[in-house]
Amino acid sequence: MSAMQTPEGRIDIRQLSIVLGLGAQAFEAVQRLDCQIEAGQFVCVLGPSGCGKSTLLGALAGHLQPRAGTLNVDGVPVSGPSPQRGMVFQQHTLFPWRSVRDNVAFGLKMRGLGKAERYRAADEILALVGLEGFAGHWPDQLSGGMQQRVEIARVLVNRPRLLLMDEPFGALDALTRLHMQELLLDIWTRIRTTVVFVTHDIDEALFLADRLLVMSPRPGRIIEDLRLDFARPRTTALVTHPEFTRLKRHCLELLRHEEGRQLPRLNPLGLPETSLPRFAL
């Protein structure tokens, strides 16, 4: 990127509300979100299950349309899916009948690139994610962590402005998950695309991010915007740092407070007040 070129991947969210479901089953999943994310930032979105984290990612990817508000990337409204906004899920979406190289190159094939060009790009990205020598393997010959590397490579081969990640390491064992976190940070250090990473794991969020957005239970609202100034590159020693521990406790307290606000008040019998009949006096 030249010195005069403006970095790509700036996100501008204004008063964003998203409703899911139809008719009587409709509910507000995300409520009046306001957030600006600078190009190249690594942002984690933290919150309890069902708080709208994945809904927000779906809107950024262009799969969900907001009920109200605006959602722009580099000043342009998000109006539908685009290879410039790549999504990585927890569940594997690799084609089992295609080789690793062909899985990674599939998007480029759909865009009309010739075989030599798309294979060259795929091999370059496979090297970036540490899978040199595995291009000819089938997905079922790879471990879970290696399959997730292929998922990431399949998105990165499009050189996206945004890398959207929906709990991508949630199904991995603890050691593999840690290795994947370190690998992701290494990749991001090299390419500096904007990352929006959804998780409900506080340690993961604090370890990865420049910035942490904490969301409330549904309807999802941003209740805290934390800037994380831990030095990079980060190592596993960070999790024992006193400031890391303080921020973890702070996030826990935030989430517990919000969870408590969602619980029904109990009467002296220990039952929710709404479960008892109301008598006229």
Protein Blocks (a to p, Z undefined) as FASTA:
>chain_A
ZZklccehiacdehiacdedehjlpccfbghiacdddehiacdddddehilmmmmmmmmn
opaccfbdcddeehiacfbdcfklccddfbdcbdfkbcfklmmmmmmmmnopafklmmmm
mmmmmmmnopghilmpcfklpcfklmmmmmmmmmmmnopabdcdehkllmpcfklmmmmm
mmmmmmmmmnopacddddfbfklmmmmpmbdcdddddddddfbdcddfbdcdddfklmmg
mklmmmmmmmmmmmmmmmmmmpccddfkopafklpccddZZ
